[in-house]
Amino acid sequence: MSLGRAWRVKYVSRNVTDLPRALAFYCDTLHFTLLEQTRRGQRATACRVARLQLGEQELRLVAFDSHGFPYPSRHSAADPWFQHLAIVVADMPAAYAQLCRHAFEPISQGGPQTLPPASGAVTAYKFRDPDGHPLELIHFPVGVGDPRWQHRAGLFLGIDQTALVAADLPQSLAFYQQLGFRVMSRSRQRGPEQQRLDGITDVDVEVVALAAALDEPPRLELLCYRAHADEGMAMAPDDVAADRTVMEVEGGRNVLVKDPTGHRLVLRRR
């Protein structure tokens, strides 16, 4: 069955247990704007959906009336279900100070970390929202990253990419290339700064940046850790950790699929 060719990553949809609490975190802490709230589904699938926007990118929060399992309490940045959103900031010290005025769970150790020039010299910080979903603040120096981030007003500018852990990088890469994604960059990241950023001892991660036909944020990134958790990804659609990446595709049909690691993709015909 042809799945079509990826035109763009439209948005990420993630489940939450308490929609007002989640909205307060994303809107008050990270300056997302609430576009609308709707009610969808019936009985087992009944839920409330909130559309949020930051810059030109969207995020959707879904609160099922009867939600499934909470986000796993034992977790790390190398878990197979790990998927974060990288939020671009204009001023890292100011953005980190804003985050610290609110309750959150840190992933990174020792505050924001500036990675070596080989890793782009970006400054980043990873943390979790009230439900356990991972997020990242990222600041690009001049000349690094998408040029649009250098010309935006505000503190929190938009979503640069969503990064997913790949348990088997060759398999995942083949899957996404078959969908029409192309490799934009590939690097291997390790060292003390990356260790503090991911909160993992002796971290060694291969990072592959992918782009769809319409090369604009949010892009897709694959993270393959040399030593990663072996736990499976058997999750129900209403489990809190069951993120969905919604993509527009040319050809194919509207369908829900899983990548080789188990991440959910919603493919919608353009």
C-alpha positions, 0 to 999 in steps of 0.5 A: 500500500502506498502511503504517499509522499510527505508534503509537510509536518503539520502539527503534533497532537499529544494527550493530556490528563488535565486540559486547563492545567496543560493550557495554563502551562503552554500559554502562560509559561511558553506563550502559546496562543489558544486558537480554539477548543472543540469537543469530538468523538463519542463514548470511548473516544469522547475528548476535548481538543485545544488548538494552540499556536506559537509563531506559525506552528501549531500544537494540539492537546487532547483530553479524553474523557476517560484517558489511558495510562499516564506517562511512564514514571520511569523515563529518560531521553532515550526511551523509544516513545520519547518525542520532544518539541524544540521551541526556538527562543530569542534569548535563552537566559530570559526564556529559562528564567520564564520557565523557572517561574513555573513548575516543571520537571527537568531533563537537562542537568545544570541549566541550558547547555551550549553544544560544541561548534561541531553540533551547531553551537546551539544552546538548549535545555530539555524539560517536561510538561505537567503530564511528562511530555518532553520539550526543548528550548533551543537558541540558534546563534547567527548563521545557524538553523533556519534563517527565519528564527533570526528575524522574529519578534518575541521571546518564544518564537515557534517550533523548529522540529519534533524529534523522535527516538529511533530504536533502529536507525537504518529501519527508521531512516528507510521508512521515512525516506520511503515516505519522501523525507530527505536527509538534511544533516547527520551528526553524532553527538556526545561529550559532557555538554550533550550528557548534561543536556540529555541527562544521560551518563556516557551519552552517544546519540546519532541525530538525523535531520529530515525535511519533507517536500515543503521544507519549513518548520516543524521539521522531523529529527531522528535520535538514535542512542547507542545505549537505549531502553529496550521497553516496548511501545505497546500503547493505546491511543488514549495513553498519555505518551501516545503522541501523534505526528500529523503530516500532509501527504501527496497521493496515498490516503488518510491513514494512521500508521506507526513507524518502525519504533512505534511512533504514531503518524497520522497521514492526511491527503493534501 
